[in-house]
Amino acid sequence: MTLAITIGILTAGAVYLILQRGMVRIVLGFVLLSHGVNLLLMSAGGVFRRGEPLLAQGTGGLLADPLPQAFVLTAIVIAFSITIYMLTLAATGKGDDTEDAS
């Protein structure tokens, strides 16, 4: 229940920030949204139903599924690269209002 509330709060905050006017707020909203999606992917993998992925004793059905963990790791890398790209666009887009008319 706590995980679902956390995902909802992160998503609501992300939507609020993405709808703002400033580019830095949009980037921060995107970061919050990516964290919420990462938590959603981890919760979809059944974190509370299974044990450790590698060192647990028992059958294969009791071990944790490594696929959601791989999805989250990939999503973290993609979100980080897109965040850096958006921050670069925000930094370089500020001074383009004036053109050199010569």
C-alpha positions in Angstrom: 0.0 0.0 0.0 2.8 2.4 0.9 4.5 1.7 -2.5 1.3 2.5 -4.4 0.9 5.8 -2.5 4.5 6.7 -3.2 4.1 6.0 -6.9 0.9 8.1 -6.9 2.6 11.0 -5.2 5.6 10.9 -7.5 3.4 10.8 -10.6 1.2 13.7 -9.3 4.2 15.8 -8.6 5.7 15.0 -11.9 2.5 16.0 -13.8 2.3 19.2 -11.9 6.0 20.1 -12.7 5.7 19.1 -16.3 2.8 21.4 -16.8 4.8 24.4 -15.5 6.4 26.9 -17.8 10.1 26.8 -16.9 12.4 24.2 -18.6 14.2 23.3 -15.4 10.8 22.5 -13.7 9.9 20.3 -16.7 13.2 18.4 -16.4 12.6 17.9 -12.6 9.1 16.7 -13.4 10.6 14.2 -15.9 13.0 13.0 -13.2 10.1 12.4 -10.8 8.2 10.6 -13.4 11.1 8.3 -14.2 11.4 7.5 -10.5 7.7 6.7 -10.3 7.9 4.4 -13.3 10.9 2.6 -11.9 9.0 1.9 -8.7 6.1 0.7 -10.7 8.3 -1.7 -12.7 9.8 -3.0 -9.5 6.4 -3.5 -7.9 5.1 -5.3 -10.9 7.9 -7.9 -10.5 6.4 -9.1 -7.2 9.0 -7.9 -4.8 7.1 -9.0 -1.7 6.1 -12.5 -3.0 9.6 -13.9 -3.5 13.0 -14.1 -1.9 16.5 -13.1 -2.9 17.4 -13.5 -6.6 20.6 -15.5 -6.2 21.5 -16.8 -2.7 18.2 -18.2 -1.6 17.8 -21.9 -0.9 14.9 -23.6 -2.6 13.2 -24.2 -5.9 13.2 -21.9 -8.9 9.6 -20.7 -8.2 10.6 -19.1 -4.9 13.4 -17.0 -6.4 12.9 -13.4 -7.5 12.4 -12.7 -11.2 15.4 -10.8 -12.6 13.5 -9.4 -15.6 11.9 -6.4 -13.8 15.3 -5.6 -12.3 16.8 -5.6 -15.7 14.0 -3.3 -17.0 14.6 -0.9 -14.1 18.3 -0.8 -14.7 17.7 0.0 -18.4 15.1 2.6 -17.6 17.5 4.3 -15.2 20.2 4.6 -17.9 17.7 5.9 -20.5 16.2 8.4 -18.0 19.6 9.7 -17.1 20.7 10.2 -20.7 17.4 12.0 -21.6 17.7 14.2 -18.5 21.2 15.3 -19.5 20.0 16.0 -23.0 17.1 18.1 -21.7 19.4 20.0 -19.3 21.7 20.7 -22.2 18.8 22.0 -24.3 17.7 24.2 -21.3 21.2 25.7 -20.9 21.8 26.4 -24.6 18.3 27.7 -25.4 18.4 30.7 -23.1 20.4 33.1 -25.2 19.0 32.5 -28.7 16.6 35.4 -28.6 19.0 37.9 -30.1 20.6 37.4 -33.5 23.7 39.1 -34.8 22.4 41.3 -37.7 25.5 42.2 -39.5 
